Amino acid sequence: MTIRSVVFDVGETLIDETRIFGRWADRLEVPHLTFFGILGGVLTEGRPMIDAFRLVKPGFDLDAESEAWRRAEPGSLREDFDADDLYPDVRTSLAALRAAGLQILIAGNQPVQAGPALEAMGLPVDAVHVSDAWGIAKPDPAFFARVAAESGYAPEEILYVGDRLDNDVLPAKAAGFRAALLRRGMWGYLHAERLGAEQADVVVSDLTQLAEWVAGEPSGSGRAPRG
């Protein structure tokens, strides 16, 4: 099968979320290590991440807290990110993939403001898409159908790259995509050891390895997407 388009998730795939969760720990007034440990425990149990926030602050409401934070610190990054949060392998690996003639897209579950933030980084990508702008989010099959439509390639020609089985690998495979599981971040290390990880076409520990793996696959350099 020929890979012609590589599509990337955002959090813990391109963006290191350490600073974001550190700011949340400060906001919730708990030590960073405490909050990170609670996050890890919740994810190990297979519970949603929001449970970690509610363990620290019972009754936690994400929308209300985010709005209150925005009013209190309008000039800070708060729960957002900037170029300083990019993993160090991102620019060179994306550039290598694009130089090989592949289409490079970003499409992940992110708020609307993440789109302009990613675009401002000047990454070597063809387009940036975020779930809140589409009104659909992973793992909804409609999200992956939209990815394929935006790409212009057949699903089997698209490689989706992410750090989770539930949101990335399994729904991408169900949509007919190829899938890469990135073993980093809070989910990546856990999910690489779980049942279902074998469904990924490849498991890598960084994007440099991904670029090397894709280079060894048949490429569609110079071929136009289907219209």
C-alpha positions as CSV (number, residue, x, y, z in Angstrom):
1,M,0.0,0.0,0.0
2,T,1.3,3.4,-0.9
3,I,1.4,6.2,1.6
4,R,0.8,9.6,0.0
5,S,-0.4,11.7,3.0
6,V,0.8,11.7,6.6
7,V,-1.6,13.3,9.2
8,F,-0.6,14.2,12.7
9,D,-2.4,14.5,16.0
10,V,-1.4,17.4,18.1
11,G,-1.1,16.9,21.9
12,E,1.9,14.7,22.8
13,T,2.5,14.0,19.1
14,L,3.7,17.5,18.1
15,I,3.2,19.4,21.3
16,D,4.8,18.6,24.6
17,E,2.0,19.3,27.1
18,T,4.3,19.4,30.2
19,R,4.1,23.2,30.6
20,I,0.3,23.1,30.1
21,F,-0.3,20.6,32.9
22,G,2.2,22.4,35.0
23,R,0.2,25.6,34.7
24,W,-3.0,23.6,35.5
25,A,-1.3,22.3,38.7
26,D,-0.5,25.9,39.7
27,R,-4.0,26.9,38.9
28,L,-5.4,24.1,41.1
29,E,-2.8,24.9,43.8
30,V,-1.1,21.4,44.0
31,P,2.5,20.5,43.4
32,H,3.4,19.5,39.9
33,L,4.5,16.0,40.9
34,T,1.3,15.4,42.7
35,F,-0.9,16.4,39.8
36,F,1.2,14.5,37.3
37,G,1.0,11.4,39.5
38,I,-2.8,11.7,39.7
39,L,-3.0,12.1,36.0
40,G,-0.9,9.0,35.5
41,G,-3.0,7.0,38.0
42,V,-6.3,8.0,36.3
43,L,-5.0,7.1,32.8
44,T,-3.6,3.8,34.0
45,E,-7.1,2.9,35.3
46,G,-8.6,3.7,31.9
47,R,-10.5,6.7,33.3
48,P,-11.0,10.0,31.5
49,M,-8.4,12.6,32.2
50,I,-11.1,15.0,33.6
51,D,-11.3,12.7,36.6
52,A,-7.8,13.8,37.7
53,F,-9.0,17.4,37.8
54,R,-12.1,16.4,39.8
55,L,-10.0,14.4,42.3
56,V,-8.0,17.5,43.1
57,K,-11.0,19.9,42.9
58,P,-14.4,18.1,43.4
59,G,-17.0,19.5,41.1
60,F,-14.4,20.9,38.7
61,D,-16.1,22.3,35.5
62,L,-13.6,22.6,32.7
63,D,-15.5,25.3,30.7
64,A,-16.2,27.4,33.7
65,E,-12.7,27.1,35.1
66,S,-11.2,27.9,31.7
67,E,-13.3,31.0,31.4
68,A,-12.5,32.2,34.9
69,W,-8.8,31.6,34.1
70,R,-9.1,33.6,30.9
71,R,-10.6,36.6,32.8
72,A,-8.0,36.4,35.6
73,E,-4.9,36.1,33.2
74,P,-5.9,37.4,29.8
75,G,-2.3,37.8,28.7
76,S,-1.0,34.3,29.7
77,L,-0.9,31.1,27.8
78,R,-3.0,29.3,30.4
79,E,-4.1,26.0,28.8
80,D,-2.8,27.0,25.3
81,F,0.6,26.4,23.7
82,D,3.2,28.1,21.5
83,A,6.3,27.2,19.5
84,D,8.3,26.6,22.7
85,D,6.1,23.6,23.4
86,L,7.0,21.8,20.1
87,Y,8.9,18.5,20.6
88,P,12.4,18.9,19.3
89,D,12.0,16.3,16.5
90,V,8.9,18.0,14.9
91,R,10.3,20.5,12.4
92,T,13.1,18.3,11.0
93,S,10.9,15.2,10.7
94,L,8.0,17.0,9.1
95,A,10.4,18.6,6.7
96,A,11.9,15.3,5.8
97,L,8.5,13.8,5.1
98,R,7.5,16.7,3.0
99,A,10.8,16.7,1.1
100,A,9.9,13.1,0.2
101,G,6.9,14.3,-1.7
102,L,4.3,13.5,0.9
103,Q,1.3,15.6,1.8
104,I,1.6,16.7,5.5
105,L,-1.5,17.6,7.5
106,I,-2.2,18.3,11.1
107,A,-5.7,17.3,12.4
108,G,-6.4,16.7,16.1
109,N,-8.8,17.3,18.9
110,Q,-8.1,20.9,19.8
111,P,-10.0,24.1,20.5
112,V,-10.4,26.7,17.8
113,Q,-7.5,28.8,19.0
114,A,-5.1,26.0,18.5
115,G,-5.4,26.3,14.7
116,P,-3.9,29.8,14.5
117,A,-1.3,28.9,17.2
118,L,-0.1,26.0,15.0
119,E,-0.2,28.0,11.8
120,A,1.9,30.8,13.4
121,M,4.7,28.3,14.0
122,G,5.5,28.1,10.3
123,L,5.7,24.3,10.3
124,P,6.3,22.5,7.0
125,V,2.7,21.3,6.6
126,D,0.1,21.7,3.9
127,A,-2.8,22.5,6.2
128,V,-3.9,22.6,9.9
129,H,-7.3,21.4,11.1
130,V,-8.8,21.3,14.6
131,S,-11.8,19.4,15.8
132,D,-13.7,22.4,17.3
133,A,-13.6,24.2,14.0
134,W,-15.1,21.1,12.3
135,G,-17.6,20.4,15.0
136,I,-16.5,16.7,15.1
137,A,-13.9,15.1,17.2
138,K,-12.0,11.8,17.4
139,P,-12.8,9.0,17.7
140,D,-16.0,9.8,15.7
141,P,-15.7,8.1,12.3
142,A,-16.9,11.4,10.8
143,F,-13.7,13.0,11.9
144,F,-11.6,10.5,9.9
145,A,-14.0,10.8,6.9
146,R,-13.4,14.6,7.1
147,V,-9.6,14.0,7.2
148,A,-9.8,11.9,4.1
149,A,-11.9,14.5,2.3
150,E,-9.5,17.3,3.2
151,S,-6.5,15.2,2.1
152,G,-8.0,14.3,-1.2
153,Y,-6.5,10.8,-1.0
154,A,-8.1,7.4,-0.5
155,P,-8.1,6.3,3.2
156,E,-5.6,3.5,2.5
157,E,-3.1,6.1,1.2
158,I,-3.2,8.1,4.5
159,L,-1.1,7.4,7.6
160,Y,-2.5,8.8,10.8
161,V,0.0,9.5,13.6
162,G,-1.0,9.7,17.2
163,D,-0.1,8.7,20.8
164,R,-3.4,6.9,21.7
165,L,-5.1,3.7,20.7
166,D,-8.6,4.8,21.5
167,N,-8.5,8.2,19.8
168,D,-5.9,7.6,17.1
169,V,-4.9,4.1,16.0
170,L,-8.1,2.1,16.3
171,P,-10.5,4.6,14.8
172,A,-8.0,5.4,12.0
173,K,-7.7,1.7,11.2
174,A,-11.5,1.3,11.3
175,A,-11.7,4.1,8.7
176,G,-9.3,2.3,6.4
177,F,-6.2,4.4,7.2
178,R,-2.8,3.2,8.1
179,A,-1.8,4.2,11.6
180,A,1.4,4.9,13.6
181,L,1.4,4.8,17.4
182,L,3.9,7.2,18.9
183,R,5.3,5.9,22.2
184,R,5.6,9.2,24.1
185,G,3.5,11.3,26.5
186,M,1.2,10.0,29.2
187,W,-0.9,7.8,26.8
188,G,1.8,6.7,24.4
189,Y,3.9,4.6,26.8
190,L,0.8,3.0,28.4
191,H,-1.0,2.3,25.1
192,A,2.1,0.8,23.4
193,E,1.8,-2.0,26.0
194,R,-2.0,-2.6,25.6
195,L,-4.0,-5.0,23.6
196,G,-4.7,-3.3,20.3
197,A,-1.2,-1.8,19.9
198,E,-0.4,-4.6,17.4
199,Q,-3.0,-3.1,15.1
200,A,-0.7,-0.1,14.4
201,D,1.3,-0.4,11.2
202,V,4.3,0.8,13.2
203,V,5.1,1.8,16.8
204,V,7.8,4.5,17.1
205,S,9.4,6.4,20.0
206,D,10.0,9.6,18.1
207,L,9.2,11.2,14.8
208,T,12.6,10.7,13.4
209,Q,12.0,7.0,13.5
210,L,8.6,7.6,11.8
211,A,10.3,9.5,9.0
212,E,12.8,6.7,8.5
213,W,10.0,4.0,8.5
214,V,7.9,6.0,5.9
215,A,11.0,6.4,3.8
216,G,11.2,2.6,3.5
217,E,7.6,2.4,2.4
218,P,6.5,2.9,-1.3
219,S,6.0,6.6,-1.7
220,G,3.8,8.5,-4.1
221,S,6.2,11.3,-4.7
222,G,5.0,13.5,-7.6
223,R,1.6,11.9,-7.7
224,A,-1.5,14.1,-7.5
225,P,-4.3,13.4,-5.0
226,R,-7.5,12.0,-6.3
227,G,-10.0,14.7,-7.1
